[in-house]
Amino acid sequence: MLQPLSDTLSCDSVLLRQYRADEAYNYARELQAPELGWWDWLKLKIDEFLSEVFSISDKGDFRIVIYIILALAIVALIAFILYRYQFKLFGRAGQIANKEDEEDNIYGVDFDTVYAKAMAQKDFYKAVRIVYLRTLRWLSDGNKIRWQLYKTPTQYTREYLSVEFERMTTAFMRVRYGNYQATEELVKLMIDLESKIKKGGEE
């Protein structure tokens, strides 16, 4: 009859403590979640939220319809804001323009009368503005530009290529946007450029 074997294994507690103190043998750390700072934690939560919101599980997921509606609503809102607060081409920069100055429609304006009144009052800013408007009207009537309320002066220079018109537009923009002082000499220059534009260029 065989005799039962005695257990000869023994635990070296000193060696075991050494292994536990050695980080090279700390395999449990691989199973622990890393400690996150508040910023990393916030980014993780945002990523999880976006992943949940924008993940489409199948073709029948109704969320895609909601996203399309939201996108269309945002586009419509932007379009409304652009239309409602559209860029004022001929208002005086940095100042509250009067009612007459806000009128930037080139149609229904008696240019000659307004110009004569502006010069009589030595309102050279208005004179510069009305000469530029009058030139736009002439170009529009001749189908040389496509006048639109929302367009900027620079857009018109790309439609009608002319050295004189570009100089006129630059002078107008310096007064309008750069707050340069309009002078009688500048008005005379605008008139001269307008005349050359109507004659087809510099003589």
Secondary structure, DSSP 8 states (H G I E B T S, - for coil): ------------HHHHHHHHH-GGG-GGGGGS-----HHHHHHHHHHHHHHHHS---STT-THHHHHHHHHHHHHHHHHHHHHHT---SSS-TTS---HHHH---SSS--HHHHHHHHHHTT-HHHHHHHHHHHHHHHHHHTTSS---TT--HHHHHHHS--HHHHHHHHHHHHHHTS-----HHHHHHHHHHHHHHHTTS--
